[in-house]
Amino acid sequence: MGVSSTAGTPAIKSGQEANEFYVKEIISSNLVNNPHYALGKQDDKYAEIMPGGELVLKMEKPFLPQEQYNDGKIIAKDGEYSVAALVQDAWREIFPGVVPGGFKIPKSGQVQVDTLKILNIGNERVYIDSIVG
């Protein structure tokens, strides 16, 4: 999936904040400046993924796939990227959600998903501020 990010995309509104969770750990990074800036809540500090670079992140808790809504949202600006989820030791593509930056986790039975990989598939840098579950 190619996702074009939207600069200045607002965070999910406060009515949902009590249930939100964020990136807790950087598993690996390749061609990424300041990967730790993707940790935690949105703070206008950005991990910078160079063209061809990737960032693998572990969330505070697993995503709970929803039937009709976004399972999560990437707060990003600039560039084009793909997103995959680690499901039973294999990477599976994540589908775009209904809002800019939103995504749907692929259905995988009772398997809980808490690890994502973001890959810069464009020619420009991608800036990741936060991922909201």
C-alpha positions in Angstrom: 0.0 0.0 0.0 1.3 3.4 -0.8 0.1 6.1 1.6 0.7 9.8 1.1 0.8 11.6 4.4 -1.0 14.8 5.2 1.0 17.6 6.8 -0.5 18.8 10.1 -3.0 15.9 10.4 -4.6 16.5 13.8 -4.5 13.8 16.5 -7.6 11.8 17.4 -10.0 13.9 19.4 -10.0 13.9 23.2 -13.1 11.7 23.7 -11.0 8.8 22.7 -7.8 9.7 24.4 -8.4 7.5 27.4 -8.3 4.4 25.2 -5.4 5.5 23.0 -2.0 3.8 23.1 1.3 4.6 21.4 4.7 3.3 20.3 6.7 2.1 23.4 9.8 0.6 21.7 11.9 0.9 18.5 12.7 -2.7 17.4 14.9 -1.7 14.5 15.6 1.2 12.1 17.5 1.5 8.9 18.2 4.8 7.2 16.3 6.7 9.9 17.3 9.8 11.8 16.1 10.2 15.4 13.9 7.0 15.4 13.1 7.6 19.1 11.0 10.7 18.1 8.3 8.2 17.0 7.8 7.1 20.7 4.8 8.2 22.7 2.2 10.8 22.0 2.3 13.4 19.3 4.8 16.1 20.2 5.9 17.7 16.8 9.2 15.8 16.9 9.7 13.6 13.9 11.6 10.4 13.1 13.0 11.0 9.6 12.9 8.0 7.3 15.1 8.4 4.3 14.1 6.9 0.9 14.3 3.1 1.1 14.6 3.3 4.9 12.4 1.4 7.4 11.3 1.7 11.0 10.0 -1.2 13.0 8.0 -0.3 16.1 6.3 -2.1 19.0 3.1 -0.6 20.5 2.2 -0.3 24.2 -0.5 -2.9 23.7 -2.0 -4.9 20.8 -4.4 -3.3 18.3 -8.0 -4.4 18.6 -9.3 -4.6 15.0 -12.6 -2.7 14.6 -15.2 -3.7 12.0 -16.0 -0.3 10.5 -13.4 2.1 11.9 -9.7 2.7 11.9 -7.6 0.4 14.1 -4.9 3.1 14.3 -3.5 6.3 12.9 0.0 7.4 11.8 0.8 11.0 12.6 3.2 11.9 9.7 4.1 14.5 7.2 5.6 14.4 3.7 6.6 11.5 1.6 5.0 8.2 0.7 5.2 5.0 2.8 3.9 1.5 3.2 2.9 -0.1 6.5 2.9 -3.8 7.5 2.0 -5.6 10.7 3.8 -8.6 12.2 1.3 -11.4 12.3 2.5 -14.9 13.3 6.1 -14.2 12.4 5.2 -12.8 8.9 4.7 -9.2 7.7 1.2 -8.5 6.3 0.3 -5.3 4.5 -2.0 -2.9 6.3 -4.8 -1.3 4.5 -5.7 2.4 4.5 -8.4 3.6 6.9 -11.2 6.1 6.5 -9.2 9.2 7.6 -5.8 10.5 6.5 -3.1 8.4 8.1 -5.6 5.8 9.4 -5.1 2.1 8.8 -6.9 -1.2 9.2 -5.1 -4.3 10.7 -5.7 -7.4 8.5 -7.9 -10.0 10.2 -5.9 -12.8 11.6 -8.2 -14.8 14.0 -7.2 -14.6 17.6 -3.7 -13.3 16.9 -2.9 -10.0 18.6 -0.8 -7.5 16.6 1.4 -5.0 18.3 4.4 -4.6 15.9 4.4 -2.4 12.8 6.9 -1.7 10.0 6.9 1.6 8.1 8.9 1.6 4.8 9.6 4.8 2.9 8.7 3.8 -0.7 9.1 7.2 -2.2 11.9 9.5 -3.3 11.3 12.1 -0.5 11.9 11.8 3.3 9.0 10.6 5.5 8.5 12.2 8.9 6.8 10.1 11.6 5.7 11.9 14.8 3.5 9.2 16.5 1.3 6.2 15.9 -2.0 6.1 17.8 -3.8 2.8 18.6 
